[in-house]
C-alpha cells in the first residue's frame, strides 16, 4: 500500500477494506478523498490539525458556519421570548 501521506489516490474504501494496514493517520486526514462518514467512523484516529487544513473543508466549513448562525438565531429568539414573557408577568 505504501505511505498514505500525500497519496490522494487512496480512497476511504481502500482504508476501510484494509483495517490491519498500519495507516499513517495524519496523511489520511489530509487526503482530499476523505469523507464525513469516514471521519465519523474514525474519530479517535483522525489527525484534527491535518483535517482542518484539508481542501475539502471549505464546503463543510461554510455549512458549519451557516448551522452556527441558525443556532444562534434560534437561541436568541428563545431568549427574547423568555424576556418578553417575564415582562408580561410583571
DRENDO-1510 file (C-alpha; in Angstrom, 1 decimal, always signed):
<recs>
REC; n; res; u; v; w
REC; 1; UNK; +0.0; +0.0; +0.0 .
REC; 2; UNK; +2.8; +2.4; +0.7 .
REC; 3; UNK; +2.9; +5.6; +2.6 .
REC; 4; UNK; -0.6; +7.1; +2.9 .
REC; 5; UNK; +0.7; +10.6; +3.4 .
REC; 6; UNK; +0.1; +12.7; +0.3 .
REC; 7; UNK; -1.4; +9.9; -1.7 .
REC; 8; UNK; -4.7; +11.3; -2.9 .
REC; 9; UNK; -5.3; +8.1; -5.0 .
REC; 10; UNK; -6.1; +6.2; -1.7 .
REC; 11; UNK; -9.8; +6.1; -1.2 .
REC; 12; UNK; -11.5; +5.7; +2.1 .
REC; 13; UNK; -12.9; +2.4; +0.8 .
REC; 14; UNK; -9.3; +1.1; +0.5 .
REC; 15; UNK; -8.6; +2.1; +4.1 .
REC; 16; UNK; -11.9; +0.5; +5.3 .
REC; 17; UNK; -11.2; -2.7; +3.4 .
REC; 18; UNK; -7.6; -2.9; +4.9 .
REC; 19; UNK; -8.1; -2.3; +8.6 .
REC; 20; UNK; -4.9; -4.1; +9.6 .
REC; 21; UNK; -2.7; -2.0; +7.4 .
REC; 22; UNK; -0.6; +0.5; +9.5 .
REC; 23; UNK; -2.1; +3.6; +8.1 .
REC; 24; UNK; -0.5; +7.0; +8.7 .
REC; 25; UNK; -3.4; +8.9; +10.0 .
REC; 26; UNK; -2.1; +12.4; +9.6 .
REC; 27; UNK; -1.6; +11.6; +5.9 .
REC; 28; UNK; -5.1; +10.1; +5.6 .
REC; 29; UNK; -6.5; +13.2; +7.4 .
REC; 30; UNK; -5.1; +15.5; +4.7 .
REC; 31; UNK; -6.3; +13.2; +1.9 .
REC; 32; UNK; -8.8; +15.1; -0.3 .
REC; 33; UNK; -10.8; +11.8; -0.7 .
REC; 34; UNK; -11.8; +11.7; +3.0 .
REC; 35; UNK; -15.5; +11.6; +3.6 .
REC; 36; UNK; -17.6; +12.8; +6.6 .
REC; 37; UNK; -18.7; +9.2; +7.1 .
REC; 38; UNK; -15.1; +8.1; +7.4 .
REC; 39; UNK; -14.3; +10.9; +9.8 .
REC; 40; UNK; -17.4; +9.9; +12.0 .
REC; 41; UNK; -16.3; +6.3; +12.0 .
REC; 42; UNK; -12.7; +7.1; +12.9 .
REC; 43; UNK; -12.9; +10.0; +15.4 .
REC; 44; UNK; -10.2; +8.6; +17.6 .
REC; 45; UNK; -7.7; +8.2; +14.8 .
REC; 46; UNK; -8.2; +11.3; +12.8 .
REC; 47; UNK; -5.4; +14.0; +12.9 .
REC; 48; UNK; -7.6; +17.0; +13.5 .
REC; 49; UNK; -4.8; +19.5; +12.7 .
REC; 50; UNK; -4.3; +18.0; +9.3 .
REC; 51; UNK; -8.1; +17.6; +8.8 .
REC; 52; UNK; -8.6; +21.3; +9.3 .
REC; 53; UNK; -6.1; +22.2; +6.6 .
REC; 54; UNK; -7.7; +19.7; +4.2 .
REC; 55; UNK; -9.0; +21.3; +1.0 .
REC; 56; UNK; -12.4; +19.6; +1.3 .
REC; 57; UNK; -13.0; +21.6; +4.4 .
REC; 58; UNK; -14.2; +24.7; +2.5 .
REC; 59; UNK; -17.6; +23.4; +1.7 .
REC; 60; UNK; -18.0; +21.8; +5.2 .
REC; 61; UNK; -16.8; +25.0; +7.0 .
REC; 62; UNK; -19.4; +27.1; +5.0 .
REC; 63; UNK; -22.2; +24.7; +6.0 .
REC; 64; UNK; -21.0; +24.6; +9.6 .
REC; 65; UNK; -20.9; +28.4; +9.8 .
REC; 66; UNK; -24.5; +28.5; +8.5 .
REC; 67; UNK; -25.6; +26.0; +11.1 .
REC; 68; UNK; -23.9; +28.0; +13.8 .
REC; 69; UNK; -25.7; +31.2; +12.7 .
REC; 70; UNK; -29.0; +29.4; +12.6 .
REC; 71; UNK; -28.4; +28.0; +16.1 .
REC; 72; UNK; -27.6; +31.5; +17.4 .
REC; 73; UNK; -30.7; +32.9; +15.8 .
REC; 74; UNK; -32.9; +30.2; +17.4 .
REC; 75; UNK; -31.2; +30.6; +20.7 .
REC; 76; UNK; -31.6; +34.4; +20.6 .
REC; 77; UNK; -35.3; +34.1; +19.7 .
REC; 78; UNK; -35.9; +31.8; +22.6 .
REC; 79; UNK; -34.1; +34.2; +25.0 .
REC; 80; UNK; -36.1; +37.1; +23.7 .
REC; 81; UNK; -39.4; +35.2; +24.2 .
REC; 82; UNK; -38.4; +34.4; +27.8 .
REC; 83; UNK; -37.5; +38.0; +28.4 .
REC; 84; UNK; -40.9; +39.1; +26.9 .
REC; 85; UNK; -42.7; +36.5; +29.0 .
REC; 86; UNK; -41.1; +37.8; +32.2 .
REC; 87; UNK; -42.1; +41.4; +31.3 .
REC; 88; UNK; -45.7; +40.4; +30.7 .
REC; 89; UNK; -45.8; +38.5; +34.0 .
REC; 90; UNK; -44.7; +41.6; +36.0 .
</recs>
